[in-house]
Amino acid sequence: MQQVAIVTGGATGIGQAIAQALVNQGMNVVIAGRNQQRGEATAKELGDTAFFVQADVSQEADVQHLVAATLERYGRLDYLINNAGVEGGSGGFEDTPAALLDDVLTVNVKGVFLTMKHAIPLVLRQQGGAIINIASFVGTTMPIASAAIYGASKAAVLSLTRAAAAGYADQHLRVYAVCPWMTETPMANRLSGPDPDAMARYAAAINPSGQLATPADIAQAVADLLAGRTELPNGEAVLVDHASALSRIMPMTVA
């Protein structure tokens, strides 16, 4: 029977690349996102094994609908990839309104929590399923004052990852965090502004490779983890650079 994966935020950028990689591996993939037109277009582009469900991961009713629609269509869920997220701008502490803090934490932290809450019971049925939460180098390896709230949200994603791994390890659930270095995505383009060369300069200064990672690099790392081609202790996080170069951060092994 074909394996089934949910990819939140799967219509653009890293999420779309992950969805494509999993379709290429023969999986049925459910793409979740807020923009129906964009999501349906992406699912159509990916082919018959992709399916779009409109869902805002910060809304529990939407998440419940997403999981129920997956079960109704495919009868199972093997993998959850929590990719949906927002950047929250690039202002410093003094320039960041409280409402923006609420927005970022609601999507990036509450959204990850809610999807795990409702997807885990289905994944556990497979006795070998996995969850991958997409975090970032920001806030986990490198503190950046102008991205403090985004970094805080991604640090929280690591904490949720480890809590889930510890809580369900005895039920054969693998939970990982994938933390991209500077990656060429629409989100990064918004943060870097109108200068087309800004991202490349940032990557040259920040990324160990000196080059921008690509969504395909991140997708390959995710696909390798799910397939067991990359051995990573349960509950840990891995940084992903250009050409899918991996390095572990803050090890914490869960039995």
C-alpha positions in Angstrom: 0.0 0.0 0.0 1.3 3.5 -0.9 2.5 5.6 2.0 0.8 8.9 2.7 2.4 12.2 3.8 0.9 15.5 4.8 3.1 18.6 3.9 1.9 21.8 5.5 2.7 24.9 3.5 3.3 22.6 0.6 2.3 24.9 -2.3 5.5 27.0 -2.5 9.2 27.1 -1.7 10.6 24.3 0.5 7.2 22.8 1.1 6.5 22.4 -2.6 10.0 20.9 -3.1 9.3 18.4 -0.3 5.9 17.4 -1.8 7.6 16.9 -5.2 10.3 14.7 -3.7 7.8 12.5 -1.9 5.6 12.2 -4.9 8.8 11.1 -6.8 9.3 8.4 -4.2 5.8 7.0 -4.9 3.9 8.5 -2.0 0.5 10.0 -1.8 1.0 13.6 -0.7 -1.6 15.9 0.9 -0.7 19.5 0.5 -2.1 21.9 3.1 -2.2 25.6 2.8 -4.3 28.7 3.2 -4.3 29.8 -0.5 -6.7 27.5 -2.3 -5.9 28.6 -5.9 -2.2 28.2 -5.4 -2.6 24.9 -3.5 -4.8 23.4 -6.2 -2.5 24.5 -8.9 0.5 22.9 -7.2 -1.4 19.6 -6.6 -2.4 19.5 -10.2 1.2 20.1 -11.3 2.4 17.3 -9.0 0.0 14.8 -10.5 -2.6 12.3 -9.5 -0.9 11.3 -6.2 -1.1 14.8 -4.8 -4.2 16.3 -3.2 -4.8 19.8 -1.7 -6.7 20.6 1.4 -7.2 24.2 2.4 -6.2 24.6 6.0 -4.8 27.3 8.3 -2.6 25.3 10.7 -3.2 27.9 13.4 -6.9 27.0 13.5 -7.7 23.7 15.3 -10.8 23.1 13.3 -8.9 23.4 10.1 -6.2 21.0 11.3 -8.9 18.5 12.3 -10.4 18.8 8.8 -7.0 18.3 7.2 -6.4 15.1 9.1 -10.0 13.8 8.6 -9.8 14.6 4.8 -6.5 12.7 4.6 -8.0 9.7 6.4 -11.1 9.8 4.2 -9.2 9.9 1.0 -6.3 7.5 1.8 -7.3 5.6 4.9 -3.9 6.1 6.6 -1.1 8.6 7.4 2.5 7.7 7.6 4.4 11.0 7.7 3.8 14.6 8.7 6.0 17.3 7.5 5.4 20.6 9.4 6.7 23.2 7.0 4.1 26.0 7.2 5.5 29.2 8.7 5.7 32.9 8.5 8.8 35.1 8.9 7.4 38.1 10.9 9.4 40.8 9.1 12.9 41.9 10.0 12.5 44.6 12.6 14.5 44.8 15.8 13.1 44.5 19.3 11.9 48.1 19.5 10.3 48.0 16.1 8.3 44.8 16.5 4.6 45.3 17.5 3.1 42.8 19.9 0.5 41.8 17.3 3.3 40.6 15.0 4.8 38.5 17.8 1.3 36.9 18.3 1.0 36.2 14.5 4.4 34.5 14.2 4.1 32.3 17.4 0.5 31.4 16.4 1.5 30.0 13.0 5.0 28.7 13.7 4.5 27.2 17.2 0.8 26.7 17.7 0.5 25.4 14.2 3.2 22.7 14.7 1.6 21.7 18.0 -1.9 21.4 16.6 -0.9 19.3 13.6 1.2 17.0 15.7 -1.7 16.7 18.2 -4.2 15.6 15.6 -1.8 13.7 13.3 0.1 11.6 15.8 -2.8 9.2 16.6 -3.0 8.3 12.9 0.8 8.0 12.4 1.1 5.7 15.4 -1.1 3.2 13.7 1.7 2.6 11.1 4.3 1.4 13.7 7.1 3.2 12.0 5.8 6.6 10.9 7.7 9.8 11.3 7.2 13.5 11.8 9.7 16.2 10.5 9.4 19.7 11.7 11.0 22.4 9.6 12.9 24.8 11.8 15.8 27.1 10.8 19.4 28.0 11.6 17.9 31.2 12.9 17.3 31.0 16.7 18.8 27.5 16.9 22.4 27.9 15.8 22.6 31.6 15.1 20.8 34.4 17.1 19.8 37.3 14.9 18.4 40.4 16.6 16.4 41.5 13.6 14.7 38.1 13.4 14.3 37.5 17.1 10.7 36.4 17.1 11.2 34.2 14.1 14.2 32.6 15.8 12.3 32.2 19.0 9.5 30.4 17.2 12.0 28.0 15.5 13.7 27.3 18.9 10.3 26.4 20.2 9.9 24.0 17.2 13.0 22.2 18.3 11.5 21.9 21.8 8.3 20.5 20.5 10.2 18.0 18.3 12.2 16.7 21.3 9.1 16.5 23.5 7.2 14.4 20.9 10.2 12.1 20.3 10.6 11.5 24.0 6.9 11.0 24.6 6.3 8.5 21.8 9.7 6.8 21.3 8.3 3.6 22.9 5.6 3.5 20.1 8.1 3.6 17.3 7.4 7.2 16.3 10.4 9.1 14.8 10.4 12.9 15.2 13.1 15.1 13.7 13.7 18.8 13.1 15.3 19.9 9.8 17.0 23.3 10.0 17.8 24.9 6.7 20.7 27.4 6.4 20.0 30.4 4.2 17.8 29.0 1.4 16.5 30.5 -1.8 12.8 30.8 -1.1 10.0 33.4 -1.5 10.3 34.0 2.3 14.0 34.8 2.0 13.4 37.0 -1.0 10.9 39.0 1.1 13.4 39.4 3.9 16.3 40.4 1.7 14.4 43.1 -0.1 14.7 44.3 -3.7 18.4 43.7 -4.1 18.7 40.5 -6.2 22.2 39.8 -5.0 21.5 40.3 -1.3 20.7 36.7 -0.5 23.8 35.4 -2.2 25.9 37.8 -0.1 24.2 36.7 3.1 24.7 33.1 2.2 28.4 33.7 1.4 28.8 35.2 4.9 26.5 32.8 6.9 26.2 29.4 5.2 29.1 27.0 5.8 29.1 26.2 2.0 29.2 29.9 1.1 26.3 29.3 -1.2 22.6 29.5 -0.9 20.8 26.2 -0.2 17.9 25.4 -2.5 14.5 24.0 -1.7 15.6 20.8 -3.4 18.5 20.5 -1.0 16.0 20.6 2.0 13.6 18.3 0.3 16.3 15.7 -0.3 17.3 15.8 3.3 13.7 15.2 4.4 13.2 12.4 1.9 16.4 10.7 3.1 15.3 10.9 6.7 11.9 9.4 6.0 13.4 6.6 4.0 16.1 5.8 6.6 18.9 6.7 4.3 20.2 9.2 6.9 20.6 7.9 10.3 19.7 10.5 12.9 18.9 9.7 16.6 15.2 10.2 17.4 14.4 13.7 18.6 17.4 15.5 17.1 17.8 18.4 14.7 19.9 18.6 11.6 21.2 21.6 9.7 21.0 21.4 5.9 23.2 23.4 3.6 23.8 23.5 -0.1 24.0 20.1 -1.8 22.2 18.6 1.2 25.2 18.8 3.4 24.1 17.8 6.9 25.3 18.6 10.4 23.7 17.8 13.7 23.0 20.5 16.3 22.5 20.3 20.0 22.4 16.5 20.2 19.8 14.9 22.5 19.3 11.2 22.0 15.9 9.7 22.7 15.8 5.9 23.2 
